[in-house]
């Protein structure tokens, strides 16, 4: 056990970086390997699944490799330290941000470093295919890659498939140790993020059947069986901005003068039309000319593997949710060329390089076990650059609870596990008559269907279907801002030294108490397209909701909040948060849902079910900090608590 877990509200530099990335993430040369004279190892470049037992032999010398060599910049340790200082409310440097140009000049790679990296790579026989502020991309054959990175590439079994990976950690010449952060692409296992909304892809129109409640409890399912000893309400049709603003204490703030960015993959071709119609129909302020922007790549890739059209609904949800809660905020959608980590990193890098916004909402991720330390280091560098510019990143924590049901392993999601982002968990939200806040539970759903005779719920409360992601990271050390707030039992779940716990804060996520969204979708026969509305949820809703609340808070502060976690934890225990628990009423909670079997009309029949609230896998929302809702959800007073006095 650790001792003296006093609350420290500064971001620890070393402690918040991925543990497996080690010195690499700070740009400090790792120890030299005895069999690599005059070379420095890039820790974490051999993935954990590339074991001797899984080794299927050497990859053909002629096989093609595409890789990225990420640049450490000229002061990686200084970057982390500066990001820490400007994000800490107790620091004299709090809020002393740099411009994008200043950040690049102070921490970016020099021309000499870039030239040296290019020379090394081309001398090994690789072709330089691109140079950005963040990396040098190369392509070539396996033999050239092995020569450049001082390792052998082998084929390894991973599950039922075989992928290429380094048989030992990659390395760089000692003379380049300060210039190279890491290399990605030497392993070719898929690194693809998924979006965290609870709906099938919107290729075909999706509709909710009803009956509905217009607010929580407004319509009781009186003809259906009881649950938890009482008649239960029908699920809401879908909350709108007015209800969410009231629940989370928006007051008169609108986000005026604040820029919010949203990153996802691909881009909905009807986003401007859909957002405009939705605002008009649901009482939101009309979008002003030039208030919604898009920054898109020239081409898209991996459209089938990533399910490109499924991301259209994600963008639509994110844009409409931000505008509903912060109607005057400027919104920029930054689309990635695909759902791969490299392309998503490019989208995030674009936000930072051009300072497109101060607040960035990201509703995507993958399980922590799928994120290799090399990628973690690349992500953290972007987040740290953002922090020194006053940019805060908000990531959904995931929609599969502890991930055991989906992956077989209890784990958190990434990049939400990064200690340099705000991880957003999820709740079930009850908004009552006249937009009154009633209560919230942690989001976690057990589902049971109506029996054939309609007199009972089969195997009530049923099986777990979805819930807010959370838990303890296995790879990221505990950041100082969590000390004294996160219980030892959570922080020390995997290490006596303490690890990062997810999430940090939470908001509405349960699709059974979800948000109404409007989108152009295709008819079942694919011949027509039309605008329609449906209820949606997931931490994909929680992330933009919190991003929008932060826009209101930034308006109140009159200055960028930047990386918000130190400030969020500094407010822990105060009345500015709803302390969310799974059983706020003292009794079990559930709602009734009636759905179209085919997803869009009654021709295929109806399915009636009961959805329990506050049943998140092995995770629990309890009094105080918990790994479902973090410090809680914003309450009246949260937004104004950021005002500078």
ABEGO torsion letter per residue (X at the ends): XBBGBBBBABBBAAAABBAAAEAAAAGBBBBBBAABBGBBBBBGABBAABBAAABAEBBBAABBBBBBBBBAEABAAAAAAAAAAAABAABAABGBBBBAAAAAAAABBBAAAAAAAAAAAAAAGBBBABBBAABBBBBEBAAAAAAAAGBBBBBBBBEABBBBBBABBBBBBAAAAAABABBBGABABBBBBBBBBBBBBAABBBBBAOBBBABBGABBBAABBBBGGBBBBBBBAEBBAAAAAAAAGAEABAGBGBBBBBBBBEBBAAAAAAAAAAAAAAGBBBBBBGABBBBBBABBBGAAAAGAAAAAAAAAAAAAAAAAABAABBBBBBBBABABAAAAAAAAAAAAAAGABABBBBBBEBBAAABBAAAAAAAAAAAAAAAAAGBBBBBBAEAAEAGAAAAGBBBBBOAAABAABBBBBBBBBBBBBGGBBABBBBBBBBBBBBBAAGABBBGOAEBBABBBBEEBBAABBBBAAABGABBAAAAAAABAAEBBBOBABBBBABAAABBBBBBBBBBAAGABBBBBBBBBBEAAAAAAAAAAAAAAAAAAAGBBAEBAAAAAAAABGBAABBBBBABAAGBBBBBBBBBBAAGABAAAEBBBBBBBBGBBEABBBBBEBBAAAEAEBBBBGAAAAABBX
